[in-house]
Amino acid sequence: MNKCISNPNQKCLNRYDHMIKAYLIMAHKNPRQLVRLVSRLNDGSSHFFIHIDIKAELRSFDELNQFDKLTFLERFHARWGRYGIVRPLLSGLQQIKMQEILFDRIIVLSGQDYPIKSNKTINKILSESPKSVYVDFTPLPNFERWPGGDRGGLYRIDKYYFGDKWHERLSSRALNLIAGYCKTFTRKTPLNMTGFAGSAWMILDMYALNYILNFHEKNLDYLKFHRNTFVADEVFIHMIIGNSRDTILHSRTSQNNQHFMIWETPESAHPKLFNADDFEKISTSPHLFARKFDDTIDSLILDKIDGNILIDDY
């Protein structure tokens, strides 16, 4: 029997120079950059589970076929802001669980993330840390993080969101207006859960992965609730962990998701797109990964990271 599943206190670590990692990567553009990302993370012991948005041209990602330990996931329409990104996330976690491999860590990235530590350093830090789950989850409301009209982020859980197309925005506004006058239509969290939110990019271990999937399978209405959640991938796992009473899960969880990002204003919908001028900030960050990058706008920053930080992997 799998020791991690039979004994939840088992951290399930191999030697740090041979850590078995599963990278679950969500991508929708920039195939050359995605190949570069996988190449940098490909240390011989890592496996890759890739979701390519259904609207992207799959043939443009053919170069990924060069990697032996790479699986393409079922494709979904993962529109930003909608719950569509949760579907490939769950699909990826389920696919990872089905493998006859005991992964030390499951690392969820976007195709526009990039490592800012070498594979050797990533393995060493993860294996020596007393924590094995890294999820940025913040209880709602948090007015410092989500100020002004965001009401501390509460709109994520008490307002309906159908999408950003004109008819979807109209439907959202209409139902939210009705809910303000008629409690029958008030949006209520399932199981009286408290709201939590944070970054969609995280690191899990097998214990956390199994906990999340077990919760999902036993509470299918929870996924239905998030069909109308704004940016559901920044809430879905966070609420599961935040509301959990599992002391083992919480004992191994850090709220630092090991991602370096710069938000130019609290109201920004997306983090800053890094360029070569940001190298010093990136190089002095203690985090393992950074985002957001776009090699069609500035590939020099990736060259600098490769040549000055990831040099240990060459």
C-alpha positions as CSV (number, residue, x, y, z in Angstrom):
1,M,0.0,0.0,0.0
2,N,1.1,3.5,-0.7
3,K,2.8,4.7,2.5
4,C,1.7,8.3,2.0
5,I,-2.0,7.3,1.9
6,S,-1.8,4.6,4.6
7,N,0.2,6.8,6.9
8,P,-0.7,10.5,6.7
9,N,2.2,11.5,8.9
10,Q,4.6,10.2,6.3
11,K,6.1,13.1,4.4
12,C,7.0,10.8,1.4
13,L,10.3,12.4,0.5
14,N,12.9,10.8,-1.7
15,R,16.5,12.1,-1.5
16,Y,16.3,15.8,-2.6
17,D,18.5,15.1,-5.6
18,H,15.9,12.7,-6.9
19,M,12.6,14.3,-5.9
20,I,9.7,13.1,-8.0
21,K,7.6,16.1,-9.0
22,A,4.4,16.4,-11.1
23,Y,4.1,19.7,-12.8
24,L,0.5,20.6,-13.7
25,I,0.7,23.4,-16.2
26,M,-2.1,25.5,-17.7
27,A,-1.3,27.1,-21.0
28,H,-3.2,28.9,-23.7
29,K,-0.5,30.7,-25.9
30,N,3.2,31.1,-26.5
31,P,4.2,27.5,-27.4
32,R,7.9,28.4,-27.6
33,Q,7.8,29.7,-24.1
34,L,6.0,26.6,-22.8
35,V,8.7,24.4,-24.4
36,R,11.3,26.5,-22.7
37,L,9.6,26.2,-19.4
38,V,9.3,22.4,-19.6
39,S,12.9,22.1,-20.7
40,R,14.2,24.1,-17.7
41,L,12.1,22.0,-15.3
42,N,12.9,18.7,-16.9
43,D,15.4,17.1,-14.5
44,G,14.8,13.5,-15.4
45,S,12.6,12.8,-12.4
46,S,9.8,15.2,-13.2
47,H,6.5,14.5,-15.0
48,F,4.4,17.0,-16.8
49,F,0.7,17.2,-17.2
50,I,-0.2,19.9,-19.7
51,H,-3.6,21.6,-20.3
52,I,-3.8,23.5,-23.6
53,D,-6.9,25.7,-23.8
54,I,-9.3,24.3,-26.3
55,K,-9.3,27.6,-28.3
56,A,-5.5,27.3,-28.9
57,E,-4.1,25.6,-32.0
58,L,-2.8,22.3,-30.6
59,R,-0.4,21.7,-33.5
60,S,1.6,24.8,-32.5
61,F,2.5,22.9,-29.4
62,D,3.8,19.8,-31.2
63,E,7.4,20.4,-30.0
64,L,6.3,19.3,-26.6
65,N,6.1,15.7,-27.9
66,Q,9.9,15.5,-27.5
67,F,9.5,15.0,-23.7
68,D,8.9,11.4,-22.6
69,K,7.2,12.1,-19.3
70,L,4.6,14.5,-20.6
71,T,0.8,14.0,-20.7
72,F,-1.7,16.2,-22.5
73,L,-4.8,16.6,-20.5
74,E,-8.4,16.7,-21.8
75,R,-8.9,20.1,-23.2
76,F,-11.4,22.7,-21.8
77,H,-12.4,26.2,-22.6
78,A,-10.6,27.9,-19.7
79,R,-11.8,31.5,-20.1
80,W,-10.2,33.9,-17.6
81,G,-12.6,34.9,-14.8
82,R,-14.9,31.8,-15.2
83,Y,-14.8,28.5,-13.5
84,G,-13.5,26.8,-16.7
85,I,-10.0,26.8,-15.3
86,V,-11.1,24.7,-12.3
87,R,-12.1,21.9,-14.7
88,P,-8.6,21.2,-16.1
89,L,-7.2,21.7,-12.6
90,L,-9.4,18.8,-11.3
91,S,-8.7,16.8,-14.4
92,G,-5.0,17.2,-13.9
93,L,-5.2,16.2,-10.2
94,Q,-7.2,13.2,-11.1
95,Q,-4.8,12.2,-13.8
96,I,-1.9,12.5,-11.4
97,K,-3.7,10.4,-8.8
98,M,-4.2,7.7,-11.4
99,Q,-0.5,7.3,-12.1
100,E,1.3,4.4,-10.4
101,I,3.8,6.9,-9.1
102,L,4.1,8.4,-5.6
103,F,4.9,12.0,-6.4
104,D,6.7,14.0,-3.7
105,R,5.2,17.3,-4.8
106,I,2.5,18.4,-7.3
107,I,3.3,21.9,-8.6
108,V,0.6,23.9,-10.3
109,L,1.9,26.5,-12.8
110,S,0.7,28.6,-15.7
111,G,2.5,28.6,-19.0
112,Q,3.7,32.1,-18.2
113,D,5.5,31.1,-15.0
114,Y,9.2,30.4,-14.9
115,P,11.6,28.9,-12.2
116,I,13.9,31.4,-10.5
117,K,15.8,28.7,-8.6
118,S,17.7,25.8,-10.2
119,N,16.1,22.3,-10.1
120,K,18.7,21.3,-7.5
121,T,17.8,24.2,-5.3
122,I,14.0,23.7,-5.7
123,N,14.5,20.0,-4.7
124,K,16.6,20.9,-1.7
125,I,14.3,23.6,-0.4
126,L,11.2,21.5,-0.8
127,S,12.7,18.4,0.7
128,E,14.2,20.2,3.7
129,S,11.2,22.3,4.5
130,P,8.9,21.2,7.4
131,K,6.0,22.2,5.1
132,S,5.0,20.2,2.0
133,V,1.9,22.2,0.9
134,Y,2.2,25.8,-0.3
135,V,-1.1,27.6,-0.9
136,D,-1.8,31.3,-0.7
137,F,-5.2,31.3,1.0
138,T,-6.6,34.4,2.8
139,P,-9.9,34.5,4.7
140,L,-12.5,36.9,3.3
141,P,-12.9,39.8,3.7
142,N,-9.4,41.2,3.4
143,F,-9.6,44.9,2.7
144,E,-5.9,45.4,2.4
145,R,-5.6,42.9,-0.4
146,W,-9.0,43.6,-2.1
147,P,-9.9,47.3,-1.4
148,G,-12.7,49.6,-2.5
149,G,-15.6,48.1,-4.4
150,D,-14.2,44.6,-4.1
151,R,-15.4,44.7,-0.5
152,G,-12.4,42.7,0.7
153,G,-13.0,40.1,-1.9
154,L,-16.5,39.1,-0.6
155,Y,-17.9,39.6,-4.1
156,R,-16.2,36.3,-5.0
157,I,-18.6,34.3,-2.9
158,D,-21.8,36.4,-2.5
159,K,-22.2,37.8,-6.1
160,Y,-23.1,35.9,-9.2
161,Y,-20.7,36.0,-12.1
162,F,-21.6,34.5,-15.5
163,G,-18.8,35.9,-17.7
164,D,-17.5,39.1,-19.3
165,K,-19.5,39.1,-22.5
166,W,-22.2,41.8,-22.6
167,H,-25.2,39.4,-22.1
168,E,-23.3,37.6,-19.3
169,R,-22.6,40.9,-17.6
170,L,-26.2,41.9,-17.9
171,S,-27.4,38.6,-16.5
172,S,-25.0,38.9,-13.6
173,R,-26.1,42.4,-12.7
174,A,-29.8,41.6,-13.0
175,L,-29.6,38.5,-10.7
176,N,-27.4,40.3,-8.2
177,L,-29.9,43.2,-8.1
178,I,-32.8,40.8,-7.6
179,A,-30.8,39.0,-4.8
180,G,-30.4,42.3,-3.0
181,Y,-34.2,42.6,-2.6
182,C,-35.2,38.9,-2.4
183,K,-33.3,36.6,-0.1
184,T,-34.5,33.6,-2.1
185,F,-31.9,34.5,-4.7
186,T,-29.1,35.4,-2.3
187,R,-26.0,33.4,-3.1
188,K,-25.0,31.2,-0.2
189,T,-21.9,29.1,0.1
190,P,-22.4,25.3,0.3
191,L,-21.9,23.6,3.7
192,N,-21.9,27.1,5.4
193,M,-18.3,27.4,4.3
194,T,-16.3,30.5,5.0
195,G,-14.8,32.3,2.0
196,F,-11.1,32.1,1.3
197,A,-9.2,33.3,-1.8
198,G,-5.6,33.6,-3.1
199,S,-3.3,32.8,-6.0
200,A,-4.2,29.9,-8.3
201,W,-0.6,28.7,-8.4
202,M,0.4,26.4,-5.7
203,I,2.4,23.3,-4.5
204,L,0.6,20.3,-3.1
205,D,1.7,16.9,-1.7
206,M,-0.2,13.6,-2.2
207,Y,-2.0,14.0,1.1
208,A,-3.4,17.3,0.1
209,L,-4.2,16.1,-3.4
210,N,-6.2,13.2,-2.0
211,Y,-8.0,15.4,0.5
212,I,-9.0,17.8,-2.3
213,L,-10.3,15.1,-4.6
214,N,-12.1,13.3,-1.8
215,F,-13.9,16.5,-0.8
216,H,-14.8,17.2,-4.4
217,E,-16.2,13.6,-4.9
218,K,-18.3,13.8,-1.7
219,N,-19.6,17.4,-2.3
220,L,-20.4,17.7,-6.0
221,D,-22.6,20.8,-5.3
222,Y,-19.4,22.6,-4.3
223,L,-18.2,22.6,-7.9
224,K,-21.7,23.7,-9.1
225,F,-21.5,26.7,-6.7
226,H,-18.3,27.8,-8.3
227,R,-19.7,27.8,-11.8
228,N,-20.9,31.4,-10.9
229,T,-17.8,32.5,-9.0
230,F,-15.5,35.2,-10.4
231,V,-12.0,33.7,-11.0
232,A,-13.1,30.4,-9.4
233,D,-9.6,28.9,-9.6
234,E,-8.5,31.5,-7.0
235,V,-11.2,30.3,-4.6
236,F,-11.9,26.6,-5.2
237,I,-9.0,24.8,-3.4
238,H,-8.5,27.7,-1.0
239,M,-11.9,27.3,0.5
240,I,-11.5,23.5,0.8
241,I,-8.2,23.9,2.7
242,G,-9.3,27.0,4.7
243,N,-12.4,25.3,5.9
244,S,-10.8,22.0,6.6
245,R,-10.5,20.7,10.2
246,D,-7.8,18.2,9.2
247,T,-5.0,19.0,11.6
248,I,-2.5,17.0,9.5
249,L,-3.3,19.0,6.4
250,H,-2.9,22.3,8.2
251,S,0.3,21.2,10.0
252,R,2.0,20.7,6.6
253,T,0.6,23.8,4.9
254,S,2.3,27.1,4.3
255,Q,0.4,30.2,3.1
256,N,3.5,31.2,1.0
257,N,2.8,29.7,-2.5
258,Q,6.5,30.2,-3.5
259,H,5.6,32.5,-6.4
260,F,7.2,36.0,-6.9
261,M,4.8,38.5,-8.5
262,I,4.6,42.3,-8.6
263,W,1.2,43.9,-8.4
264,E,1.5,47.5,-9.6
265,T,-1.7,48.5,-7.8
266,P,-4.1,46.7,-5.5
267,E,-6.8,47.1,-8.2
268,S,-4.7,45.4,-10.9
269,A,-6.4,42.3,-12.4
270,H,-3.1,40.7,-13.4
271,P,0.5,40.9,-12.1
272,K,3.2,42.9,-13.8
273,L,4.6,41.5,-17.0
274,F,8.3,41.1,-16.2
275,N,11.1,42.6,-18.4
276,A,14.9,42.7,-18.3
277,D,14.8,45.6,-15.9
278,D,13.2,43.4,-13.2
279,F,16.1,41.0,-13.1
280,E,17.6,42.3,-9.8
281,K,14.3,42.0,-8.0
282,I,13.8,38.5,-9.4
283,S,17.3,37.3,-8.5
284,T,17.0,38.4,-4.9
285,S,13.6,36.9,-4.3
286,P,13.6,33.8,-2.0
287,H,10.7,32.3,-4.0
288,L,11.0,29.3,-6.3
289,F,9.0,30.6,-9.2
290,A,7.9,33.9,-10.7
291,R,5.2,35.2,-13.0
292,K,4.3,36.7,-15.4
293,F,6.5,36.4,-18.5
294,D,5.8,36.8,-22.2
295,D,8.7,35.9,-24.6
296,T,7.0,37.7,-27.5
297,I,7.4,40.9,-25.6
298,D,10.6,40.4,-23.6
299,S,12.6,37.2,-23.9
300,L,15.8,38.8,-22.5
301,I,14.6,38.5,-18.9
302,L,14.3,34.7,-19.5
303,D,17.8,34.7,-21.0
304,K,19.1,36.5,-17.9
305,I,17.4,34.0,-15.5
306,D,18.9,31.1,-17.5
307,G,22.4,32.5,-17.6
308,N,22.7,33.8,-14.1
309,I,20.3,31.7,-11.9
310,L,19.6,28.4,-13.5
311,I,23.2,27.9,-14.4
312,D,23.5,25.0,-11.9
313,D,21.2,22.9,-14.1
314,Y,23.5,23.0,-17.1
